[in-house]
């Protein structure tokens, strides 16, 4: 346990052994000691591997096994447990039920949370109402007033700290021995543009919201009934990106109906912060975000509709302050974050391509293996240079 072998088979074996033998987990979840329970693989990301399992009475759970830490965490799995506790009043996040970061836990620690039914937001196969549900979830979490003792990390200067993180990744890439001159030219231009933005943008006026920071489509689980409800609530015209789901609230006044009464569940809170809502919204509509989980590049022409729908979903629960200016800044920073993450991943995935055993390399995923070459292509770089950096 707590070893370095992060192959799926190894983690699955560890997860099942843990479920069978951990008395404290069974006590916490009220599962009899002799009841058979089995972990079934749900999916894996860069930092966690997810399993589902069920109690004999039919209650369903998710077991998250942490395999890699985020930059500012001393205890990744405990941090996410606390984040879910903080966001729980939103009504659209999983409930954390059990956490174990002892040496007996698989990987670097485990988190058990309620199983949330629904279909991942899929920009390649959008249903009417899907995006409206995702927007409502973001707004509902953002509207939760964090407790004064909320343990989530609060950056002193969110943009500046993210920029420093991006530059750190870029320097790791330069030192890796895998530098490619073509890629370096693009990233250097993006860093220069971002530095100019940071010198000009006004500081945030409101940084006291629980934010996910990685509002990927796969983080939104939307039941079919919720999508239908959200679509029925909108009688406006549609946009090219989402048939009916991006229909905006043109002409509506505050305090009208929600985009959806029960939009679904917003999952994966490993990198949450106390910060500004513009960061989450900008990440959601970035082409670097939507393309990760689909073949869809979010068009800039559809952004105004999303912003209008977002503020309808907020429904006056907090003020915009200088959201518009900060949103534009975060749109650029999101693209830089994606690009520098990709270049930092080059050495790991280059090593993985030549490895003969899973034990020879750090944790990797098939998705990143397939997407990385596209994100680092001249065509993709040129697109975000124009749309996100204004170059």
C-alpha angles and dihedrals in degrees: 000000000000087000131140100251103106099171113137093240092052094047091047090053091048092048093052093046089051094050091049096048109030107101095180092057092050091048092050093049094039094240116151115250093239097043114118112238126172134194117232119195113249100173145299137238135183093280108022141034115212128212133178125217136169137217119232090257091059100258109146127216141180122228113203116197113198114220102167135023131235118239102262101037127104090182111023099186096045089049092055091047090055092045091055090049090053094048096043095097088067089075092221105082130080117266112243110228109170138009131188125179096163124122088262093064122094118258113345093330141310138247125198118202138164116284111248118207121217145089121278114251104262119191090193092059108024122177120210106271098021098113093042088057092051091049091050091052092052092049093048093052092044090053093059109108106226117229116253088247094049105147097211117122113261114200113219090219109013098194095043093048092049089049090052090051091050093050089049091055090048091052090050088055092049090052094045100084089235097092117143116199094219093055092043092056092054095047093046090054091049092050091050091051091048092050090054090050092051091054091054107036121097118241118261118272096201124034102155103101131108104243131182094211091202106063095175118168090244089062092067117078110192125184116220091243091055092051091050091049093050092048092050090052091061124070095167128111121275137239132227094255101060115014095227102346098084094049104140131223097247111171096007122130127220123278096038126130120311119256085246130355094216107017100173133252134318109211141181107057100173095123103034123145144177101256147108125320092227088074093060096042093047091050091050095057098038116117087223088061104045093045092057092068099029145008090265124113109199108237120229090227091069096052097088090057091052093048091050091049091047094056090046087055091049086056097193096306090129136006125257094228106174093340095135096058093041092048091059090049092049091048088062093042091051090057091048091049091052094047096048091045088055095049091047088053093055096087094047095048092042088055091046092054091061099038121114095197135038088231092064096069142042121258113303135173134214091232094059091044090057099038101043097076091051094049090050095047121112090239093057094041091051092051095054091040088063101034101038108022101033092231 
